[in-house]
């Protein structure tokens, strides 16, 4: 399980547990699973998708999506932060 925090300069958009995260990276689409090697990478414009952890699914939602106009993605020790 990955703890994901999504922020912009004004607010915290999401703070919860997910099973995977897919981002539009500078070199193409990137999917991160638990225990992935540490990474810091820019995010380009597109859609970010997170597969919700079973205990975090609300009203049948399996995935949550965030629109990106660019940002930074950081992953280390099953903690992910996205700054949009």
C-alpha positions, 0 to 999 in steps of 0.5 A: 500500500502507498500513502499518497498526498496530492497538493497544490499551493492553496490546498491539500487535494487528496490524502489517502492510501492507494495500491498504484499511481500512474502519472504522465511523466516527461519520458512517458506514462509511469506506474508506481507500485508499492516498494518501487525504487525512490524517484523524483520526476517532473509531471507533464500535462495530462491525467494522474490516476490512482487505484484506491486501496480497498479500505479507501474506496468510497461508494464503489469508486475504484480509481481517483483522477487528478488533472495535471498541468505539470508538477513534481512527483516524489516517491520514497518508502511507500510515501508518494507526494504530488505537487501540482 
